[in-house]
Amino acid sequence: MTKVALRGLLSRKLRSVLTGFAVVIGVAFVVGTLVFTDTIDESFKNLFERTQQGVDVSVEGRQAVKSDFSVPPTMPSDTLEKVKSVPGVAVAEGSVTSDGTLLDKQGKVIVSQGPPTLIVSENTEKVFQILEYEEGGAPQTADEIALDRGTAERYDFKVGDKATVSGRAPAKEYTVSGVATIGGSDNLGGSRMIAMTLPEAQRVTGHDGFDSISISTGGEDPDTVKAAVASELGRDFLVRTGEEAAEQQAQDLSEALGFIRIALLIFAGVALLVGGFLIFNTFTVTVAQRTKEFALLRVLGASRGQILRSVLIETFAVGLLASIIGVLAGLVVAPALAALMKAGGIDLGTTGIVVSPMTVIIGLVIGLVATMVSGFVPALRATRVEPVTAMRDAVTPGLKHMGLIRIVGSGLLAAGGLVVLFIGLFGGLDSSSAAASLIGLGALLLMFAFAFLAPLLVRPLARVLGAPMARFQGLTGVLARENAIRQPQRTAVTAAALMVGLALVVLVAVFAAGLKATINGTIDDQVRASLVVQNQDGFSPIPADVVRTVEGVDGVTDVASMRFAVGQAKGDSGTTAVNGIDADKFNSVLTLNWVEGNPDTLSGLTDQQVIVESDWAKSHDVGVGGSVQFTTPVGREVTYEVAGTFKNQAGLTADVLLTSNTLEQDWNAKDIAYAMAASDPGTNADTLAAATNRALQGFPQTEALTREEFKDNATGSIDGLLGLVYGLLALSVLVALLGIVNTLALSVHERTRELGMLRAVGMTRGQVRAMVRAESVITAGIGAILGIVLGVVFALIISRPLAEQGFVFTLPIVTLIVFFVLAGVAGVVAAIPPARRAAKVDVLRAVTTE
């Protein structure tokens, strides 16, 4: 039976290739994702190992509360002398590192949505010198800087050129003294590096002490010295060996970037799910077309088990070969994913690829499992072929009398999916990953419920979609409609593959439209400021001195800033984001949606009080007059009285509001997230923004936006993310279109005799092509309708928990119409190969085909 299976596979090369291609894409996506993220991890691990070169022991300020991308607090300047006094410390040197801003040679800010521009102090102790200068040398004065080779080459900086840099201090022009690499490599994980002398780096960053202290033990045991330094400094400092520091830094960054791996694997899973529909449909039709062949094998003595093994061997062979090709294709997908992320504004600067044995194993296992699971049911059907069938014409079975079973089964699946979905959304689960898993499972069950019910919907939908074609195309349109209806199971499964991909596209589109409407509505309702001053990248902090600059602009009446920090509420396992606000001025720029309290509550807020979001207060069982306790990033235990509660909408603020002074003193929040400025009545906002931007030339990383520009900026970032998501979902839609191609190709093969008869009675080649194209459009249209409905249902369900936060459910009607039209166009494109093949059927040979 093995030889029979493999020969049968080779005799249907095109079918096998199209089936395997779905597996190739899914496996390639999974492998590409794992290779891409492993490469990122390895790149950063290598980078941190290079930065710790020569460091036996490392000292940093301890973070009592850590969050993604958080940085340790700056240590007091006297810490270095304490470290030097510890026995076993041969050499110790302090350094500072902080985000900064570099302008290109045209005076424009170099903006990145990913890795930052880092200002670092140059080490003077030879043992810690990690920068290797290919051109020039290290900065020697406060007017010199060195750049990393990648940045210098990309922005055409050479030794002796002028470059402008800013940090917390206003922008200053420097002379480029050298171009350097770290340990011989210019891969900084996508970051840009500016090296300065230590005093100048401290001035520009505003760090009065040291961000880290490097220790060389001169041959002494690092662990012994580490213990001695830790004993001398106390619990407010984190002391590690250089090797431990490098490993922990790489691990922290890998965890912070873990969302990228999860997101990409979700998209890979979608592609595999869609591919599963294609595989299932192909083997179902193949088994049906080979009914006579299986019956003859049964007549010759083949058992049901042998028939099952024969089909499963074919399935295994397709899965294995496709999985191997998918693993190899994944090596190409990995850099493509890096390029796609870069195009979406996330440049992680990876070089080369890292392929682990586990990645290869995972790819092969996933491909084989997906193929075998999708092909098992068709294989099982093959065993039910009776020997007497060899005497009859092979006919692909239709739905028979399964309407009630499908309705009940679909209803049960949908009910189960909704229950699981609602538990994930409203169950109050502590683990966000558990909630996300339940939401994903619920969505998957709903998709299968729709797919299970789809055959019953094919007839009415095909009649509706085929009516215009029957009217305008005449006979070919009528035949196309009837062909789609003839095998509703096949049409439904093909359409379901497109349904899955399109449903997710629609979900994203509807959700994005809702977010835009929510942001626009909330800004219109709550923001009273004429201007918003923020970092040009939209998320990085800006220097606090910006506030004084904006206050000096003519026409500005009030400026209120907002600081940001992350702490841990007592009893919480996770962290809570908090804002520090200029309480006495905040009412002039932003209106809170009060639940308990009023504007006077805000303007009278003291350093010992807090205003919290009403749902947050409810979940922490606290009300007005009660108290909440936090652990701050610097390890302080602080308690505040709840002065009022409000409803947070569109995330304009965090759930917890403190005074700006409190956040600066107790939470170590030196910078501000953004500032809002109110103006005199009648002031032209555009004119005021232009004047403010001129005043802020000393802080080029900032930009002053009018309220309308602020809205456009916020919604524009959604559009950028939307493009990235569409790009990733495109693969699943491509697999679905391949399913249409495959199904039509199988249908053409199955109807060879029929097509020959049509040609014999006068149908032209063009009419045959038109008929196949129309059938493809009907199939794609069914998938589009089901996908749009399912996507809207998903969006409606998932958005309900956000309604209380002001989320506005909006249907982007024009976008949905465009998706439907594009599905029809895709159907036409998918029909091109099978339509040409159908038109080339030899009439004489076709009419004699059994």
Sequence and secondary structure as in RCSB ss.txt:
>XXXX:A:sequence
MTKVALRGLLSRKLRSVLTGFAVVIGVAFVVGTLVFTDTIDESFKNLFERTQQGVDVSVEGRQAVKSDFSVPPTM
PSDTLEKVKSVPGVAVAEGSVTSDGTLLDKQGKVIVSQGPPTLIVSENTEKVFQILEYEEGGAPQTADEIALDRG
TAERYDFKVGDKATVSGRAPAKEYTVSGVATIGGSDNLGGSRMIAMTLPEAQRVTGHDGFDSISISTGGEDPDTV
KAAVASELGRDFLVRTGEEAAEQQAQDLSEALGFIRIALLIFAGVALLVGGFLIFNTFTVTVAQRTKEFALLRVL
GASRGQILRSVLIETFAVGLLASIIGVLAGLVVAPALAALMKAGGIDLGTTGIVVSPMTVIIGLVIGLVATMVSG
FVPALRATRVEPVTAMRDAVTPGLKHMGLIRIVGSGLLAAGGLVVLFIGLFGGLDSSSAAASLIGLGALLLMFAF
AFLAPLLVRPLARVLGAPMARFQGLTGVLARENAIRQPQRTAVTAAALMVGLALVVLVAVFAAGLKATINGTIDD
QVRASLVVQNQDGFSPIPADVVRTVEGVDGVTDVASMRFAVGQAKGDSGTTAVNGIDADKFNSVLTLNWVEGNPD
TLSGLTDQQVIVESDWAKSHDVGVGGSVQFTTPVGREVTYEVAGTFKNQAGLTADVLLTSNTLEQDWNAKDIAYA
MAASDPGTNADTLAAATNRALQGFPQTEALTREEFKDNATGSIDGLLGLVYGLLALSVLVALLGIVNTLALSVHE
RTRELGMLRAVGMTRGQVRAMVRAESVITAGIGAILGIVLGVVFALIISRPLAEQGFVFTLPIVTLIVFFVLAGV
AGVVAAIPPARRAAKVDVLRAVTTE
>XXXX:A:secstr
 HHHHHHHHHHTHHHHHHHHHHHHHHHHHHHHHHHHHHHHHHHHHHHHHHHTTT SEEEEE  SS  TT     B
 TTHHHHHHTSTT  EEEEE EEEEEEB TTS B   SSS EEEEE   SGGG  EEEEEE    STTEEEEEHH
HHHHTT  TT EEEEESSS  EEEEEEEEEEETTB   TT EEEEE HHHHHHHHT SSBSEEEEE TTS HHHH
HHHHHHHH TTEEEEEHHHHHHHHHHHHHHHTHHHHHHHHHHHHHHHHHHHHHHHHHHHHHHHHTHHHHHHHHHT
T  HHHHHHHHHHHHHHHHHHHHHHHHHHHHHHHHHHHHHHHHTT      S    HHHHHHHHHHHHHHHHHHH
HHHHHHHTT  GGGGGS        S HHHHHHHHHHHHHHHHHHHHHHHHS  S HHHHHHHHHHHHHHHHHHH
HHHHHHHHHHHHHHHHHHHHHHHTHHHHHHHHHHHHSHHHHHHHHHHHHHHHHHHHHHHHHHHHHHHHHHHHHHH
HB  SEEEEETTSSS B TTHHHHHHTSTTEEEEEEEEEEEEEETT SS EEEEEE HHHHTTTB  EEEE  HH
HHHT  TTEEEEEHHHHHHTT  TT EEEEE TTS EEEEEEEEEEE  TTSS SEEEEHHHHHHHS   SBSEE
EEEE TT  HHHHHHHHHHHGGGSTTEEEEEHHHHHHHHHHHHHHHHHHHHHHHHHHHHHHHHHHHHHHHHHHHH
THHHHHHHHHTT  HHHHHHHHHHHHHHHHHHHHHHHHHHHHHHHHHHHGGGGGGT      HHHHHHHHHHHHH
HHHHHHHHHHHHHHT  HHHHHT  
